[in-house]
């Protein structure tokens, strides 16, 4: 989608601080980090939100999580831990209408998160 900032990042039209890229996903550092390590993983294919997924997308969601875990390990988070967050909708603070998984780590994270 031409007006989606994450689609434009995935296409290489907007620069990012990339930490991983493959044929299906791009991972890059968050512009407003909430932890010492905070990156996003996005599918190259536009999906606006979790609510737009269907059963046919189960493989996409699984590979999104596997990719995020692999990048977290590459960035040194596997031993101490990290958190996955997917916001869905306005009340959950989803500010970009493109499915994206936040990975946060590098310090002890509080609970509850909200």
Secondary structure, 3 states (H helix, E strand, C coil): CCCCHHHHHHCCCCCCCEEEECCCEEEEECCCCCCCEEEEEEECCCCCCHHHCCHHHHHHHHHHHHHHHHHHHHCCCCCCCEEEECCCCHHHCCCCCCCEEEEEECCCCCCCCC
